[in-house]
């Protein structure tokens, strides 16, 4: 099953919408191929961490209850979808992070700055 919780009170430029779409698509493809999960949750939300424009972000997290893995294994892999996403998000001041452990599922979180 997949649940989606989307709470945005700001419009995103089409370029950011496309990037977030690609992030969710690629992450769900990896869940389907590797995680053996029975549930995936997608959360999309705006965060305001200060008064400056750069403190306003949109975060999209994809969490599964699958088998998980050692995140350190990703460092040894050449290229791949995660590296591609990190480069694309990094180019606009965003980040992509992975939190996982064997038997504990996985969370992949992308954060991108947006204007108020």
C-alpha positions in Angstrom: 0.0 0.0 0.0 1.0 3.6 -0.6 -0.2 6.6 1.4 0.4 10.2 0.4 0.3 13.2 2.8 0.8 16.4 0.8 0.5 19.7 2.6 1.8 22.6 0.6 0.7 26.2 1.0 3.0 27.5 -1.6 3.2 27.0 -5.4 6.3 25.4 -6.7 7.8 26.3 -10.0 7.3 23.7 -12.7 11.0 22.9 -12.6 10.8 21.9 -8.9 7.6 20.0 -9.5 9.3 18.0 -12.2 12.3 17.3 -10.0 10.1 16.1 -7.1 8.1 14.0 -9.5 11.4 12.3 -10.7 12.5 11.9 -7.1 9.3 10.1 -6.1 9.2 8.0 -9.3 12.9 6.9 -9.0 12.5 6.2 -5.3 9.3 4.1 -5.7 11.1 2.1 -8.5 13.9 1.3 -6.1 11.4 0.3 -3.4 9.7 -2.0 -5.8 12.9 -3.6 -7.0 14.7 -4.0 -3.7 12.8 -3.3 -0.5 10.2 -6.1 -0.3 8.0 -3.5 1.5 4.4 -3.8 2.3 3.8 -0.1 2.9 5.3 3.1 1.5 4.5 6.6 2.8 5.1 9.7 0.8 5.1 13.0 2.7 5.4 16.4 0.9 5.5 19.5 3.1 6.8 23.1 3.2 9.1 24.0 6.1 9.9 27.5 7.3 13.1 27.6 9.4 13.7 31.3 9.6 12.8 34.6 8.0 15.2 34.5 5.1 14.0 33.2 1.7 16.7 30.5 1.8 15.2 29.2 5.0 12.0 28.1 3.2 12.0 24.6 1.8 9.8 21.9 0.4 10.7 18.5 1.7 9.5 15.2 0.1 10.2 12.0 2.0 9.5 8.4 0.8 9.5 5.9 3.7 9.1 2.1 3.4 8.8 -0.7 5.8 11.0 -3.0 3.8 14.2 -4.9 4.5 16.5 -1.9 4.7 20.2 -1.9 4.1 23.5 -0.5 5.2 23.6 3.1 3.8 27.5 2.9 3.7 27.1 0.4 0.8 25.9 3.3 -1.4 29.3 5.0 -1.2 30.9 2.2 -3.1 28.5 2.1 -6.0 29.4 3.9 -9.2 26.8 6.5 -10.4 23.3 5.3 -10.0 19.9 6.9 -9.4 20.8 8.3 -5.9 24.0 10.1 -7.2 22.0 11.5 -10.1 19.3 12.9 -7.8 21.9 14.4 -5.5 23.5 16.2 -8.4 20.2 17.5 -9.7 19.0 18.7 -6.3 22.4 20.1 -5.4 22.4 22.2 -8.6 19.5 24.2 -7.2 20.6 24.3 -3.5 18.8 21.2 -2.4 19.8 17.9 -0.8 18.9 14.2 -0.9 19.6 12.0 2.1 19.0 8.3 2.8 18.4 6.7 6.2 18.2 3.0 6.5 19.3 -0.1 8.4 18.9 -3.8 7.8 15.4 -4.8 9.0 14.4 -1.2 9.6 13.1 0.0 6.3 14.4 3.0 4.4 13.6 6.7 4.2 14.8 8.8 1.3 14.4 12.6 1.8 14.8 15.4 -0.7 14.7 19.0 0.3 14.7 22.0 -2.0 14.6 25.7 -1.3 11.4 27.6 -2.5 10.5 31.2 -2.3 7.6 32.4 -0.1 
